[in-house]
Structures are given as structure tokens and as C-alpha cells.
């Protein structure tokens, strides 16, 4: 039997197999999509689907000026991760003049996606925006938009596959939400190995964040011990990132950098632990300590956040 498993857990049938594996003494790491909290998986490595979905709602609000009739293409209503993303999308736009008028399943198949997108356009002529929750869905929607000349239709999707990036460069897709699949795979193996090497134990406080968190841009800031928030395995220099922004701008792609604070800031709380939130847990999971949250009730925390931003935005040769 295998020593351990890594698996996508976004389908309703998967948790049953995770439990069967556990009963056989085989630990499982959930990747890309998590199991329910009561499952026996030892760790989850991936993005937070609610945060990802909420960001697509914010993008939709931006590109439609808060007024739209939206169609949704998803791979399957049984894909738990995608349903969480759609739920978060709805939360993000609930106070705006944005109405979801239809939702279709594509089975993450490009040809099916093209057919479903074409049908949406024909059935709902008032539709002026589409959210796509899988990589093939947004490519299908983009293909239909381009071929039918629907220049005013807003498309928001997921994943930075090369075909998707080509549509972005041509101005067909307006925005996408992306994750780092290499790190998800790499860190999943790392977590599983740690579990096996330590006789079934993980560092409870850090396991959820070491699994995926990294700050991959050169920083001039260090703590008193000389430690930097910049990831040690690989990162971009300020010069490289500035050139990347300028190159993409020259082909019509506007890069808007985001430094995620005060939450999802584990790279900073590791370096400046005195600035993190302590003795508190997540409102959605009592087992999740908020060690990746900067405590903005402290004046010194706010000052540090300002220093982090100033490091990239000030000076004669600012990074962005």
C-alpha cells in the first residue's frame, strides 16, 4: 500500500475515499480543494476558495462599474470548491446592481463550454458579463466572445494557462484569479513527508501556513536578526518585477500588484512575530489560529505595513 496520498478533494465522493484510506493507515493531504472539516485528511494545501471567489466579485464590480447581468459557467455543481467560490462572488456583489441570471455546468470540457456559452448569449441577450470558475470555461467563453464580436462583454475567470493569457493580451478576458500549482504540489509532498518522518505528527501551529505561504518579491526590510520576508527557495528581484510590469504593459496587460495584509501575511508574521494576532482563532474554524494575521490594533504594526509598501512605491526607481 502507499505511504500516503495527495488528492483533489473538490468532489462530493472524494471524502469517503479519504476516510477509507485513513482506516487503512494511509494519510491523505488534500490539494487545491479541501474536504469537510470533520474529515481525516491531515492537511490542506491550496488557496482559500472563499477569498478567491470574493476577489472575482471585486473584479466584476470594477470592470462593470457595479452594474451587470451575469451568467456563470462552472464545471459542476458538485465541485465543492467552485460552489464556495460562487458563494463568495455573490457575497462580494450583493450590495451592487449585479444580478446573476443563469448558471450552466460544462464538466470542465472546452467544447461543452463553447456550446453552453453560445446558448447563454442567445437565451439572455441582456447578459453583459460572465464569471467562469474553471480554466476551460473561461477559454470557452473567450472563444465565443471573440468569434461573436461581443466586445462589451466582461469576462472574469480562473487560472493562467497560456491560452487564457493569450486572450488577456488580446483584451478578450478582463481578469483572472490565479494560484501557484507548482508550490501546491511541492509543499504537499513536504507536508506529507514531515508527517511520515515524525510518526504521524505535524507542527499544529504552522502546518496550514508553511504548506503554501511565500512572499516571492525581494524586500529591503529585515528584522533584528537579519531575516527577510522574501522566500528563500525562489523569488523575483525588484528589477525583474519592474521589468515584468513594463513588458506586460507594452502588450496591453496592466499588472496591479497586491501585497496581502493584514490577513494572509504569514511571511511577515514569521519575521516579525511580535506584530501577529495572538490567542485568537478563525471565526469559521476554532482549530485555525490567526497566526497569519497582522495585529493592526498595534501602532507599530501599522507602521510596519507602511514600511512594506513604501519599500516598493517610494524613491526615484520605485518598483511599482
C-alpha positions in Angstrom: 0.0 0.0 0.0 1.2 3.6 -0.5 2.7 5.5 2.4 0.4 8.5 1.7 -1.9 10.1 -0.7 -2.3 13.6 -2.3 -5.6 14.2 -3.9 -8.0 16.9 -5.1 -11.0 16.8 -2.8 -13.4 19.1 -4.6 -16.0 16.4 -5.5 -18.6 15.1 -3.0 -17.5 11.5 -3.5 -13.8 12.0 -2.5 -14.1 12.4 1.3 -15.4 8.8 1.5 -12.2 7.5 -0.1 -10.1 9.7 2.3 -11.8 8.1 5.2 -11.3 4.6 3.8 -7.6 5.4 3.3 -7.3 6.6 6.8 -8.9 3.4 8.1 -6.2 1.5 6.2 -3.4 3.6 7.8 -2.8 5.8 4.8 -2.7 9.6 5.5 -4.1 12.0 2.9 -3.2 15.6 2.0 -6.0 17.5 0.3 -4.7 19.6 -2.5 -6.4 22.5 -4.4 -9.8 21.8 -2.8 -10.4 20.8 0.8 -12.5 18.1 2.4 -15.2 19.0 5.1 -13.7 19.9 8.5 -14.7 16.6 10.1 -12.7 14.5 7.6 -9.5 12.6 8.4 -7.2 14.4 6.0 -4.0 15.5 7.7 -3.6 18.9 5.9 -4.9 21.0 3.1 -2.6 22.7 0.7 -4.1 25.3 -1.7 -5.8 28.6 -1.9 -8.8 29.7 0.1 -11.8 29.3 -2.2 -13.8 31.9 -0.4 -11.1 34.6 -0.7 -10.5 33.6 -4.4 -14.2 33.9 -5.2 -14.6 37.2 -3.4 -11.7 38.6 -5.4 -13.5 37.7 -8.6 -16.6 39.5 -7.3 -14.5 42.6 -6.7 -13.0 42.3 -10.2 -16.5 42.0 -11.6 -17.6 45.1 -9.8 -14.6 47.0 -11.1 -15.0 46.1 -14.7 -18.8 46.6 -14.8 -18.9 49.7 -12.7 -21.1 47.7 -10.3 -23.9 47.1 -12.8 -24.3 43.9 -14.7 -26.4 40.9 -15.8 -24.1 38.0 -15.1 -24.0 34.4 -16.4 -21.9 31.8 -14.7 -20.1 28.8 -16.3 -18.9 26.2 -13.8 -17.5 22.7 -14.3 -20.1 21.1 -11.9 -22.4 22.0 -9.1 -20.9 19.0 -7.2 -17.5 20.7 -7.3 -17.4 22.0 -3.7 -14.6 24.4 -4.3 -16.3 26.1 -7.2 -19.5 26.4 -5.3 -17.7 28.1 -2.4 -16.1 30.5 -5.0 -19.5 31.3 -6.4 -20.9 31.9 -2.9 -18.1 34.3 -2.2 -18.6 36.0 -5.6 -22.3 36.6 -4.7 -21.3 38.0 -1.3 -18.9 40.4 -2.9 -21.5 41.9 -5.3 -24.7 41.6 -3.1 -24.9 45.3 -2.4 -24.4 46.3 -6.1 -26.6 46.3 -9.1 -25.2 43.0 -10.3 -27.7 40.2 -11.0 -26.9 36.5 -11.7 -29.3 35.5 -14.4 -28.1 32.0 -15.3 -25.7 29.3 -14.3 -24.6 26.4 -16.5 -22.3 23.3 -16.0 -19.7 22.4 -18.5 -17.9 19.3 -17.0 -14.7 21.4 -17.5 -14.9 20.5 -21.2 -13.9 23.1 -23.7 -16.4 22.1 -26.4 -19.3 21.8 -23.9 -18.3 25.2 -22.6 -18.5 26.7 -26.0 -22.0 25.3 -26.5 -23.2 26.5 -23.1 -21.7 29.9 -23.6 -23.3 30.2 -27.0 -26.7 29.2 -25.6 -26.4 31.7 -22.8 -25.7 34.5 -25.3 -28.6 33.5 -27.4 -31.0 33.0 -24.5 -30.1 36.1 -22.5 -29.3 39.0 -24.8 -29.3 41.3 -21.8 -26.3 39.4 -20.3 -23.2 41.6 -20.3 -20.8 39.7 -18.1 -19.7 36.1 -17.4 -18.0 34.5 -14.5 -16.1 31.3 -15.2 -14.9 29.1 -12.4 -12.6 26.7 -14.3 -9.8 27.3 -16.8 -11.6 25.7 -19.7 -14.8 27.6 -19.0 -13.1 31.0 -19.4 -11.3 29.9 -22.5 -14.7 28.7 -24.0 -16.4 31.9 -23.1 -13.5 33.9 -24.6 -13.7 31.9 -27.8 -17.4 32.7 -28.2 -17.0 36.3 -27.2 -14.2 36.8 -29.8 -16.0 35.0 -32.6 -19.3 36.7 -32.0 -17.8 40.1 -31.6 -19.1 40.7 -28.1 -16.6 43.4 -27.3 -18.5 44.9 -24.4 -19.0 41.7 -22.5 -16.9 41.4 -19.3 -15.2 38.0 -18.7 -13.7 37.0 -15.3 -12.2 33.6 -14.8 -9.5 31.4 -13.2 -6.0 30.1 -13.9 -3.2 31.4 -16.0 -2.9 28.8 -18.8 -1.2 30.0 -21.9 -4.3 30.1 -24.0 -6.0 32.2 -21.3 -3.1 34.6 -21.2 -3.3 35.0 -24.9 -6.9 36.0 -24.6 -5.9 38.5 -21.9 -3.3 40.0 -24.1 -5.9 40.5 -26.8 -8.3 42.1 -24.4 -10.9 39.4 -24.6 -10.6 38.3 -21.0 -10.7 41.1 -18.4 -9.3 39.4 -15.3 -8.4 36.1 -13.8 -7.7 34.7 -10.4 -4.6 32.5 -10.2 -2.8 30.3 -7.8 0.7 28.6 -7.8 0.2 24.9 -8.7 3.9 24.2 -8.5 4.1 25.2 -4.9 0.8 23.4 -4.1 2.4 20.1 -5.3 5.8 20.8 -3.8 4.5 21.8 -0.4 2.0 18.9 -0.3 4.9 16.4 -0.6 6.8 18.4 2.0 3.9 18.2 4.5 3.3 14.5 3.8 7.0 13.7 4.3 7.0 15.7 7.6 4.0 13.8 8.8 5.6 10.4 8.0 9.0 11.3 9.3 7.6 12.4 12.6 5.4 9.4 13.2 2.1 11.0 12.3 2.7 14.5 13.8 2.7 17.9 12.3 3.6 21.3 13.8 0.0 22.2 14.6 0.5 25.9 14.6 2.4 26.2 11.4 1.3 23.3 9.2 -1.5 25.2 7.5 0.7 28.1 6.5 4.0 26.5 5.8 2.1 24.5 3.2 1.5 27.3 0.8 2.6 30.7 2.0 5.5 32.5 0.5 6.4 36.1 -0.3 8.3 36.0 -3.7 9.5 39.5 -4.1 12.8 40.9 -3.0 12.4 43.0 0.2 14.8 45.6 1.6 13.4 45.1 5.1 14.7 42.7 7.8 14.1 42.1 11.4 16.8 42.5 14.1 18.2 39.0 13.3 18.6 40.0 9.7 15.8 37.8 8.4 13.8 38.9 5.4 10.2 38.0 4.5 11.3 37.1 1.0 11.1 33.4 0.2 14.4 31.5 0.2 13.6 28.9 -2.4 12.9 31.3 -5.2 11.9 34.9 -5.7 11.9 37.9 -8.1 14.2 40.8 -7.7 12.7 44.3 -7.7 14.4 44.9 -11.0 12.9 41.7 -12.5 9.5 42.5 -11.3 9.6 46.1 -12.5 10.7 44.9 -16.0 7.9 42.4 -15.9 5.3 45.1 -15.3 6.7 47.3 -18.0 6.9 44.4 -20.5 3.3 43.4 -19.9 2.1 47.0 -20.1 3.7 47.3 -23.6 1.4 44.5 -24.8 -1.7 45.8 -23.2 -1.7 44.0 -19.9 -1.9 46.1 -16.8 -0.3 44.4 -13.8 -1.7 45.5 -10.4 0.5 44.1 -7.6 -1.2 43.2 -4.4 0.5 42.7 -1.0 -2.0 40.9 1.1 -2.2 42.4 4.6 -3.3 42.3 7.4 -4.5 38.8 6.7 -2.7 36.0 4.8 0.5 37.7 5.9 2.4 34.6 7.3 5.6 35.6 5.5 5.6 38.8 7.6 4.4 37.4 10.9 7.2 34.8 10.8 9.8 37.6 10.5 8.0 40.0 12.9 6.1 37.6 15.3 5.6 40.4 17.8 3.2 42.0 15.3 0.9 39.0 14.7 -2.5 38.4 16.2 -2.3 36.1 19.3 -4.7 34.0 21.3 -7.4 34.2 18.6 -8.9 31.7 16.1 -10.8 31.9 12.9 -14.5 32.7 13.1 -15.1 29.8 10.7 -12.8 27.2 12.3 -11.9 27.1 16.0 -8.9 25.0 15.1 -7.3 27.6 12.9 -5.1 30.1 14.8 -4.8 33.6 13.3 -1.0 33.5 13.2 -1.1 34.7 9.6 -2.8 38.0 10.6 -1.0 41.2 11.4 -2.5 42.9 14.5 -3.4 46.4 13.2 -4.6 47.4 16.7 -0.9 48.0 17.4 0.6 51.3 16.2 3.9 49.5 15.4 2.1 47.1 13.1 0.6 49.9 11.0 4.0 51.5 10.8 5.5 48.2 9.6 2.8 47.8 6.9 3.6 51.3 5.7 7.3 50.4 5.5 6.5 47.3 3.4 4.5 49.3 0.9 7.0 52.2 0.9 9.8 49.7 0.0 8.2 49.3 -3.4 6.4 52.6 -4.1 8.8 55.3 -3.0 12.1 56.6 -4.4 13.3 57.6 -7.9 13.4 53.9 -9.0 10.2 52.6 -7.4 9.3 49.0 -8.3 5.7 49.9 -8.9 
